[in-house]
Amino acid sequence: MAPNGFGALWNWNRFGDGIHTAVAYADGEEFDRTNFTVTTFGKEFLSGKTGTWSINDFPSDGDVTYIQWDQSEQNFVITGVE
């Protein structure tokens, strides 16, 4: 198997709120595309904010999932499930 692939590090908030389309090309030919949605907090990078929340009945009835805002990830992370 040949090692191949691609990756990109990008701040998706720079696109702004809404639906966008990513298109992949190889040798000038489109080979795939997908839509993605960006939702920002009105800033390109949210800083100085913290918080932890519980989500009842997720992923199953009776479960409680705990999430926390992670500034470095610019995302919520799961911190526990009971």
Contacts in CASP RR format, 6 or more apart in sequence:
PFRMAT RR
TARGET T0000
AUTHOR 0000-0000-0000
METHOD contacts of the structure
MODEL  1
MAPNGFGALWNWNRFGDGIHTAVAYADGEEFDRTNFTVTTFGKEFLSGKT
GTWSINDFPSDGDVTYIQWDQSEQNFVITGVE
6 24 0 8 1.000
11 44 0 8 1.000
11 45 0 8 1.000
11 74 0 8 1.000
12 36 0 8 1.000
12 38 0 8 1.000
13 38 0 8 1.000
13 40 0 8 1.000
13 42 0 8 1.000
13 43 0 8 1.000
13 44 0 8 1.000
13 45 0 8 1.000
13 74 0 8 1.000
14 44 0 8 1.000
15 38 0 8 1.000
16 38 0 8 1.000
16 40 0 8 1.000
17 38 0 8 1.000
17 39 0 8 1.000
17 40 0 8 1.000
17 42 0 8 1.000
18 37 0 8 1.000
18 38 0 8 1.000
18 39 0 8 1.000
19 35 0 8 1.000
19 36 0 8 1.000
19 37 0 8 1.000
20 35 0 8 1.000
20 36 0 8 1.000
20 37 0 8 1.000
20 38 0 8 1.000
21 33 0 8 1.000
21 34 0 8 1.000
21 35 0 8 1.000
21 36 0 8 1.000
22 33 0 8 1.000
22 34 0 8 1.000
22 35 0 8 1.000
22 36 0 8 1.000
23 30 0 8 1.000
23 32 0 8 1.000
23 33 0 8 1.000
24 30 0 8 1.000
24 31 0 8 1.000
24 32 0 8 1.000
24 33 0 8 1.000
25 31 0 8 1.000
45 74 0 8 1.000
46 71 0 8 1.000
46 74 0 8 1.000
47 71 0 8 1.000
48 71 0 8 1.000
49 69 0 8 1.000
49 71 0 8 1.000
50 68 0 8 1.000
50 69 0 8 1.000
50 71 0 8 1.000
51 68 0 8 1.000
51 69 0 8 1.000
52 66 0 8 1.000
52 67 0 8 1.000
52 68 0 8 1.000
52 69 0 8 1.000
52 79 0 8 1.000
53 66 0 8 1.000
53 67 0 8 1.000
53 68 0 8 1.000
54 64 0 8 1.000
54 65 0 8 1.000
54 66 0 8 1.000
54 67 0 8 1.000
55 64 0 8 1.000
55 65 0 8 1.000
55 66 0 8 1.000
55 67 0 8 1.000
56 62 0 8 1.000
56 63 0 8 1.000
56 64 0 8 1.000
57 63 0 8 1.000
57 64 0 8 1.000
58 64 0 8 1.000
58 65 0 8 1.000
59 65 0 8 1.000
59 81 0 8 1.000
63 81 0 8 1.000
63 82 0 8 1.000
64 81 0 8 1.000
64 82 0 8 1.000
65 78 0 8 1.000
65 80 0 8 1.000
65 81 0 8 1.000
66 78 0 8 1.000
66 79 0 8 1.000
66 80 0 8 1.000
66 81 0 8 1.000
66 82 0 8 1.000
67 76 0 8 1.000
67 77 0 8 1.000
67 78 0 8 1.000
67 79 0 8 1.000
68 76 0 8 1.000
68 77 0 8 1.000
68 79 0 8 1.000
69 75 0 8 1.000
69 76 0 8 1.000
70 76 0 8 1.000
70 77 0 8 1.000
END
